Amino acid sequence: MIDVRPFTSLGRTKLGWLDANYHFSFANYDDPERRGWGKLLVWNDDTIQPGTGFDMHGHRDMEIITYVRRGAISHSDHLGNAGKTEAGDVQVMWAGKGILHAEKNEEDDITQLFQIWILPDRAGVQPGGRTRAFPKEGRAGELVVLASGREADAGKDPLPLHQDAAILAATLEPGQSVTHRTGKERHLYLVPATGRITVNGTAAGARDGVAVTGEDEIVIAAEERSEILLADVPA
């Protein structure tokens, strides 16, 4: 089953400082047919204006992945951690038994990012996080594991997750394709940040979501130069 969720069909909150688009039910957007996808709970597509952001707020028992597409996001938490995640970087935060943090766009231009929430396989882990740069040229023409808790990915040194799940990315030129092998019971969700692709022949455009299950493998082919992000999670 391959279900394309057009960008124009997503839930949306538009404020003066934030333009947020929700692939799944979140905040005031509730769609009974889009309450997560397996262990994937949230995939938000946010545009944040300069000098604004999310004030200190709390999370618990959630794996939170921030993928910055443009600009940068500065973050701080109650544990004393602070830093900046720039375009091409990925941050993983383990909310665990509880964390307070803030996210701000301190740049002179807009910041665009995907924020992805995955349910962990256990409650109450020690909160914390890590950030790493993943240059786009390092994933040209192939799917690269960015974050994972799958045993098979341990040797690839991904950002760690407390779940049998993975976040992968690729950049493809027109005519290029990549194959991702999985199990029919797995739930996949992928979004082309830019470009236009097909997934096993089904077309999707920039910022559309593609929900997949019941497939042993998928072939992602680029019709235009495309930047792809893929989540592979348990049911």
SERO-4910 file (N, C-alpha, C, O; in steps of 0.05 Angstrom, whole numbers):
BEGIN
 pado doro    nc1    nc2    nc3   cac1   cac2   cac3    cc1    cc2    cc3    oc1    oc2    oc3
  Met    A     17    -24      0      0      0      0     18     25      0     35     28     17
  Ile    A     13     42    -20     27     67    -22      6     90    -23    -10     91    -41
  Asp    A      7    107     -3    -13    128     -1      2    155     -1     17    162     17
  Val    A     -4    171    -22      9    198    -24     -9    218    -10    -33    219    -14
  Arg    A      3    234      7    -10    255     22      0    282     12     20    292     21
  Pro    A    -15    294     -6     -5    320    -18      0    341      3    -15    343     23
  Phe    A     20    357     -2     27    379     16      2    397     21     -2    406     44
  Thr    A    -14    402      1    -37    419      4    -59    407     22    -77    421     30
  Ser    A    -57    381     28    -77    368     44    -69    366     74    -85    357     90
  Leu    A    -45    375     80    -35    373    108    -50    392    126    -61    412    118
  Gly    A    -50    386    152    -59    405    172    -41    429    173    -17    427    166
  Arg    A    -51    452    182    -34    475    180    -41    495    203    -64    499    210
  Thr    A    -20    507    214    -22    530    232     -6    552    220     18    548    216
  Lys    A    -17    575    216     -3    598    205     -5    621    224    -27    632    228
  Leu    A     17    628    237     19    650    255     37    671    243     48    667    221
  Gly    A     41    693    256     58    713    246     87    704    243    102    713    225
  Trp    A     95    687    262    123    679    263    128    650    254    151    642    249
  Leu    A    106    635    251    109    606    245     89    597    224     65    604    226
  Asp    A     98    583    204     81    569    185     87    540    188    107    530    179
  Ala    A     68    525    201     72    497    208     53    480    192     29    486    191
  Asn    A     63    459    180     46    440    165     50    412    177     72    403    181
  Tyr    A     27    399    183     27    374    198     20    350    181     -3    349    171
  His    A     38    331    178     32    307    164     13    289    180     -2    273    169
  Phe    A     14    292    207     -3    276    225    -16    294    245     -7    317    249
  Ser    A    -36    284    259    -50    300    279    -31    311    299    -13    297    309
  Phe    A    -34    338    304    -15    352    322    -28    378    330    -42    391    315
  Ala    A    -24    385    355    -34    410    366    -65    411    361    -79    393    369
  Asn    A    -74    432    348   -103    435    343   -113    420    318   -137    421    312
  Tyr    A    -95    407    304   -102    392    280   -106    363    288    -88    350    297
  Asp    A   -131    353    284   -136    325    290   -151    312    267   -174    319    261
  Asp    A   -138    292    255   -150    276    233   -150    247    242   -128    236    245
  Pro    A   -173    235    248   -173    207    258   -159    187    240   -150    167    249
  Glu    A   -156    194    214   -142    176    195   -112    182    194    -98    168    179
  Arg    A   -103    202    208    -74    210    207    -64    214    235    -54    236    242
  Arg    A    -67    194    252    -56    196    279    -31    179    281    -31    158    295
  Gly    A    -11    187    267     14    172    267     14    151    246     -6    145    232
  Trp    A     37    138    243     41    116    223     60     96    236     85    100    235
  Gly    A     50     74    247     66     57    263     76     73    287     61     87    300
  Lys    A    102     69    293    114     83    316    122    112    309    131    127    327
  Leu    A    117    121    285    121    148    277     96    164    285     74    159    275
  Leu    A    100    184    302     77    199    313     74    226    300     51    235    296
  Val    A     96    240    294     95    268    285    115    272    262    137    262    263
  Trp    A    106    286    241    124    296    221    114    324    214     95    328    199
  Asn    A    128    344    225    120    372    220    139    386    201    163    381    202
  Asp    A    128    403    184    144    418    164    141    447    172    120    460    167
  Asp    A    161    458    185    160    485    198    177    505    183    199    499    175
  Thr    A    166    529    180    181    553    171    179    573    193    157    581    201
  Ile    A    203    581    203    204    599    227    217    625    219    239    625    207
  Gln    A    204    647    226    214    673    218    239    681    235    242    671    257
  Pro    A    256    699    224    280    708    240    272    720    267    252    734    269
  Gly    A    289    714    286    285    726    313    262    715    329    253    728    348
  Thr    A    251    692    320    228    680    334    234    651    340    256    641    333
  Gly    A    215    637    352    218    609    356    201    599    379    183    613    388
  Phe    A    207    576    388    192    562    409    205    567    436    228    560    441
  Asp    A    190    580    454    200    585    481    203    558    496    195    537    486
  Met    A    215    559    520    220    536    536    194    520    540    174    531    549
  His    A    195    494    533    172    476    536    182    448    541    206    443    538
  Gly    A    165    430    549    173    404    558    164    381    541    143    383    527
  His    A    180    359    541    173    334    528    181    311    547    198    315    564
  Arg    A    169    288    542    179    264    556    173    240    539    153    239    523
  Asp    A    189    219    542    186    193    528    180    196    499    160    186    488
  Met    A    198    210    485    196    214    456    224    217    444    241    230    456
  Glu    A    228    205    420    252    209    405    246    231    385    229    228    368
  Ile    A    260    254    386    254    277    370    277    283    351    299    289    360
  Ile    A    272    281    325    293    286    305    287    312    291    265    315    280
  Thr    A    306    330    290    304    355    276    323    355    252    347    351    254
  Tyr    A    311    358    228    326    358    203    324    386    191    302    394    182
  Val    A    346    401    191    345    429    182    350    430    152    371    420    143
  Arg    A    331    442    138    333    444    109    344    470     99    357    472     78
  Arg    A    339    492    115    349    518    107    353    534    133    337    532    151
  Gly    A    374    551    133    379    567    157    391    551    179    407    533    175
  Ala    A    382    557    204    393    544    228    373    548    250    357    566    251
  Ile    A    374    529    270    358    531    294    377    529    318    393    510    319
  Ser    A    374    548    337    390    547    361    373    536    383    349    542    386
  His    A    385    519    399    370    504    420    384    506    446    409    508    448
  Ser    A    369    504    468    379    503    495    360    486    512    337    485    505
  Asp    A    370    474    533    353    458    550    360    462    579    380    475    586
  His    A    343    451    597    347    455    625    371    440    636    378    444    660
  Leu    A    383    423    620    406    408    629    432    424    625    454    416    632
  Gly    A    429    448    612    452    465    607    464    462    580    484    474    573
  Asn    A    452    445    563    461    441    536    452    465    518    430    475    521
  Ala    A    469    473    499    461    494    480    478    490    455    500    480    456
  Gly    A    466    497    432    480    495    407    463    504    384    441    513    387
  Lys    A    474    501    360    461    509    336    461    486    316    482    473    312
  Thr    A    438    480    304    436    460    283    431    474    257    410    488    253
  Glu    A    450    471    238    449    486    213    439    468    190    437    444    193
  Ala    A    432    481    168    423    466    144    443    444    138    467    449    136
  Gly    A    433    420    134    450    397    130    456    381    155    467    359    154
  Asp    A    450    393    178    454    379    204    429    365    213    406    372    204
  Val    A    433    346    230    410    331    243    415    331    273    437    326    282
  Gln    A    394    336    287    395    334    317    375    312    326    352    311    317
  Val    A    384    295    344    367    276    357    366    284    387    386    288    400
  Met    A    342    286    397    338    291    426    321    268    438    300    262    427
  Trp    A    331    257    460    316    236    474    303    250    498    317    258    517
  Ala    A    277    253    496    263    267    518    262    250    543    263    261    566
  Gly    A    260    224    540    261    205    563    244    213    586    220    218    583
  Lys    A    256    214    610    240    219    634    233    248    638    220    256    658
  Gly    A    240    265    618    231    293    618    253    313    612    275    312    623
  Ile    A    247    331    593    267    352    586    252    377    579    230    376    567
  Leu    A    263    400    587    253    426    579    273    438    560    297    438    565
  His    A    263    448    537    281    460    518    267    482    502    243    485    502
  Ala    A    284    499    489    274    521    472    288    519    446    311    510    444
  Glu    A    274    528    424    285    528    397    280    555    384    257    564    383
  Lys    A    302    568    376    299    595    365    314    598    338    335    586    334
  Asn    A    302    614    321    315    622    296    329    648    302    317    669    302
  Glu    A    355    647    306    371    671    312    385    682    288    403    699    290
  Glu    A    377    673    264    390    681    239    375    705    227    355    714    238
  Asp    A    386    716    205    374    739    191    353    731    170    340    748    158
  Asp    A    351    705    165    332    694    145    315    673    157    320    665    180
  Ile    A    295    663    143    278    643    153    293    616    158    314    612    145
  Thr    A    283    600    175    292    573    179    270    554    171    247    558    178
  Gln    A    277    533    156    258    512    148    269    486    158    293    479    155
  Leu    A    251    470    171    260    445    182    237    425    182    214    432    181
  Phe    A    245    399    183    226    378    190    231    370    219    254    367    227
  Gln    A    210    367    234    213    355    261    197    330    262    173    329    255
  Ile    A    210    308    270    199    281    269    199    270    297    220    271    311
  Trp    A    177    258    306    175    246    332    170    216    329    152    208    314
  Ile    A    186    200    342    182    171    342    179    161    371    194    170    389
  Leu    A    160    144    376    156    132    402    179    114    409    186     97    393
  Pro    A    191    117    433    213    100    441    204     72    448    180     67    452
  Asp    A    223     53    450    216     26    458    216     21    488    210     -1    498
  Arg    A    222     43    503    221     41    532    217     69    543    222     90    530
  Ala    A    206     70    568    201     96    581    223    102    600    237     85    610
  Gly    A    227    129    605    244    137    626    274    137    621    289    136    640
  Val    A    282    138    596    311    139    590    322    166    599    308    185    603
  Gln    A    349    167    603    362    192    611    359    212    588    367    205    565
  Pro    A    348    235    592    345    255    571    372    265    561    391    266    576
  Gly    A    373    273    536    397    284    524    394    285    494    372    284    483
  Gly    A    417    288    480    415    289    451    443    292    439    463    296    452
  Arg    A    443    290    412    468    294    397    461    307    370    438    305    360
  Thr    A    480    321    359    478    334    333    501    327    316    524    324    325
  Arg    A    496    323    289    517    317    271    511    329    244    488    331    235
  Ala    A    533    337    230    530    346    202    529    322    183    545    304    186
  Phe    A    511    324    164    509    304    143    509    318    116    487    323    105
  Pro    A    532    326    106    533    341     81    518    327     58    519    302     55
  Lys    A    503    342     42    487    330     21    503    315      1    494    295    -10
  Glu    A    528    325     -4    545    311    -23    553    283    -13    560    265    -29
  Gly    A    551    278     13    557    252     24    535    232     21    539    208     27
  Arg    A    512    241     12    490    222      7    479    224    -21    456    218    -27
  Ala    A    497    233    -39    489    235    -68    486    207    -80    505    191    -80
  Gly    A    462    202    -90    457    177   -104    454    153    -86    453    130    -96
  Glu    A    453    156    -60    449    133    -42    434    142    -17    436    165     -8
  Leu    A    421    122     -5    408    127     21    428    124     43    441    103     45
  Val    A    431    145     60    450    145     82    434    145    108    414    160    111
  Val    A    442    128    127    428    127    153    437    150    170    461    153    176
  Leu    A    418    167    178    424    190    195    421    183    224    438    190    241
  Ala    A    400    170    231    394    162    259    381    135    259    366    129    241
  Ser    A    388    119    279    377     92    279    380     78    306    399     84    321
  Gly    A    362     61    312    364     42    334    363     14    325    361     -5    341
  Arg    A    365      9    298    365    -18    287    392    -31    291    413    -18    286
  Glu    A    393    -56    298    418    -70    302    434    -71    276    459    -69    277
  Ala    A    421    -73    254    435    -75    228    451    -50    222    469    -50    205
  Asp    A    444    -27    234    457     -2    228    479      5    248    491     27    245
  Ala    A    484    -12    267    503     -5    289    531      2    277    544     20    288
  Gly    A    540    -12    257    566     -7    246    568     18    229    590     26    221
  Lys    A    545     31    224    545     55    207    547     81    224    547    103    213
  Asp    A    549     78    250    552    100    269    531    122    266    538    145    262
  Pro    A    505    114    266    485    135    264    481    149    290    490    140    311
  Leu    A    466    171    290    456    183    314    437    163    327    420    152    313
  Pro    A    440    157    352    425    134    364    396    141    370    389    164    378
  Leu    A    379    121    367    350    122    374    344     99    393    355     78    391
  His    A    325    104    411    316     83    429    291     70    416    269     71    428
  Gln    A    294     59    393    272     46    379    284     31    355    305     39    344
  Asp    A    271     10    346    279     -6    323    269     10    298    252      0    283
  Ala    A    281     33    294    272     52    273    297     65    262    318     65    274
  Ala    A    293     77    238    315     91    225    305    115    209    283    114    198
  Ile    A    322    135    207    317    158    190    340    158    169    363    157    176
  Leu    A    332    158    144    352    157    122    347    181    103    325    192    102
  Ala    A    368    188     88    366    210     69    382    205     44    402    190     45
  Ala    A    374    217     22    389    215     -3    384    240    -19    363    253    -16
  Thr    A    403    247    -36    399    267    -57    403    253    -84    422    239    -88
  Leu    A    384    257   -102    383    243   -127    382    263   -150    367    283   -149
  Glu    A    397    258   -171    395    273   -196    373    261   -213    365    238   -209
  Pro    A    362    276   -233    342    265   -250    351    239   -263    373    237   -274
  Gly    A    333    219   -261    339    193   -272    352    173   -253    353    149   -258
  Gln    A    363    183   -230    375    166   -210    353    153   -193    331    163   -191
  Ser    A    359    129   -182    341    116   -164    356    102   -142    380     96   -145
  Val    A    343     97   -120    354     81    -98    332     61    -90    308     66    -92
  Thr    A    341     38    -79    323     18    -70    327     14    -40    349     12    -29
  His    A    304     13    -26    304      9      3    289    -17      9    265    -19      3
  Arg    A    304    -37     19    292    -63     25    282    -63     54    296    -54     72
  Thr    A    259    -73     58    246    -72     85    229    -97     88    231   -116     71
  Gly    A    212    -99    108    193   -121    111    165   -111    108    159    -87    113
  Lys    A    147   -129     99    120   -120     94    106   -110    119     87    -94    117
  Glu    A    115   -118    142    103   -108    167    113    -81    175    101    -68    193
  Arg    A    134    -71    163    145    -45    170    128    -22    159    114    -26    139
  His    A    130      1    172    116     25    162    138     45    153    156     52    168
  Leu    A    136     54    128    154     73    117    139     99    112    115     99    105
  Tyr    A    153    121    117    142    147    110    164    164     98    185    167    111
  Leu    A    160    175     74    181    190     62    170    216     51    147    218     42
  Val    A    187    236     51    180    263     41    203    273     24    226    274     33
  Pro    A    198    281     -1    218    296    -16    218    325     -7    199    340    -11
  Ala    A    240    333      6    242    361     14    242    379    -10    230    401     -9
  Thr    A    254    370    -32    254    384    -57    251    364    -79    257    340    -76
  Gly    A    242    373   -103    242    356   -126    216    341   -131    195    348   -120
  Arg    A    218    321   -148    195    304   -154    204    276   -158    225    271   -172
  Ile    A    190    257   -147    199    229   -147    176    210   -153    153    219   -155
  Thr    A    183    185   -158    163    163   -157    172    143   -137    196    138   -133
  Val    A    153    130   -124    158    109   -105    143     84   -115    119     83   -114
  Asn    A    158     65   -125    147     41   -139    127     50   -160    105     38   -163
  Gly    A    134     72   -174    118     82   -196     97    102   -189     84    114   -206
  Thr    A     92    107   -163     72    126   -153     86    154   -150    106    156   -136
  Ala    A     74    174   -162     87    201   -163     82    216   -137     60    215   -125
  Ala    A    102    232   -129     99    251   -106    117    275   -112    139    273   -123
  Gly    A    107    298   -103    122    323   -107    135    333    -81    132    321    -60
  Ala    A    148    356    -83    162    368    -61    143    372    -37    121    383    -40
  Arg    A    151    362    -14    137    365     12    112    349     14     98    351     35
  Asp    A    106    332     -6     85    312     -3     95    290     16    119    287     19
  Gly    A     76    276     29     83    253     45     75    228     30     55    227     16
  Val    A     91    207     34     85    181     21     86    160     43    107    154     54
  Ala    A     63    148     50     60    128     70     60    100     56     45     96     37
  Val    A     77     82     66     81     56     53     80     34     74     92     37     95
  Thr    A     65     13     68     67    -12     84     59    -35     65     47    -30     44
  Gly    A     66    -59     74     59    -83     58     78    -87     34     71   -103     16
  Glu    A    101    -73     33    120    -76     11    146    -88     22    155    -80     43
  Asp    A    158   -106      7    184   -117     14    206    -98      7    227    -98     21
  Glu    A    202    -81    -13    222    -61    -20    208    -39    -35    187    -42    -47
  Ile    A    221    -15    -35    212      7    -51    235     17    -68    258     17    -59
  Val    A    228     26    -92    247     39   -110    239     68   -112    217     74   -121
  Ile    A    257     85   -104    252    114   -105    267    125   -128    292    124   -129
  Ala    A    253    136   -148    266    147   -172    260    177   -174    238    186   -169
  Ala    A    281    192   -182    279    221   -184    271    229   -212    284    221   -231
  Glu    A    251    246   -214    244    258   -240    257    286   -242    262    295   -264
  Glu    A    263    298   -219    279    323   -218    300    319   -196    299    299   -181
  Arg    A    318    338   -194    337    336   -172    322    337   -146    306    356   -141
  Ser    A    326    318   -129    309    314   -106    325    308    -81    346    295    -82
  Glu    A    315    318    -58    326    313    -32    305    298    -16    283    308    -13
  Ile    A    311    274     -7    291    255      4    298    249     33    321    245     40
  Leu    A    278    248     50    281    239     77    260    216     81    237    218     73
  Leu    A    270    194     94    254    170     97    255    160    126    277    158    138
  Ala    A    232    153    137    230    141    163    221    112    159    202    107    145
  Asp    A    236     93    172    229     65    172    224     56    200    243     56    216
  Val    A    199     50    207    192     45    235    176     20    238    164     10    218
  Pro    A    175      8    262    157    -15    267    128     -7    267    121     17    269
  Ala    A    111    -27    263     82    -22    263     73    -13    291     49     -8    295
***
